[in-house]
Amino acid sequence: MAQCPHCLRTDEQVKNGKTAAGSQLYRCKVCRRKYTPEPQAHGYDQATRQRAIRLALDGNSQRQAARHAGVSHGSLANWLKQYADELPTTLPLPDQPVEVAEQDELFTFLGEKKTKSTS
């Protein structure tokens, strides 16, 4: 039988529905408090979170990544913010001195358009 965590009594305990996660909810008739003796974990597991974050980092939009992972896009946004906050603020230094460094080209057009806008 269930035991009230507040008054520690095992008698006068009645079932009182279920929680949103599906755990049995009890009510103590003596102290009138509600409790769940064996609460179930709610939320997404760590593997689902990592999969959704990886989908977003691989180039999908947040909504696409959330849709493919089967989670809410708001949850994914929160997970991405938490992931970004956990990243180190400085890059690690190389173990050996750098002898050759490569730089990619960047082309930027700063002139005028060939045709003028008609509006």
C-alpha angles and dihedrals in degrees: 000000000000121000123214109240091210105049096015094227123144098193124076093034116142133183112255107185129276135293123244089261091055101255120141113259121211133193125208111223091203102054095015094227125141122226144162114225095197109025117195121226113254129198132049124315121246094255092057091048093050091047092051092047091048091051090052093046091049091066106274119128116253092254093049092048091048092048093050093046093045096238137117116275089226091057090049091051090053092048092050091051091050090047091051092049090054094054116103116260095222130045118244116257118243118260093227130038114270112246102172127032124185127208125197121226121254122199119196124177113218101166132092130283117260093231126044122232113260098210 
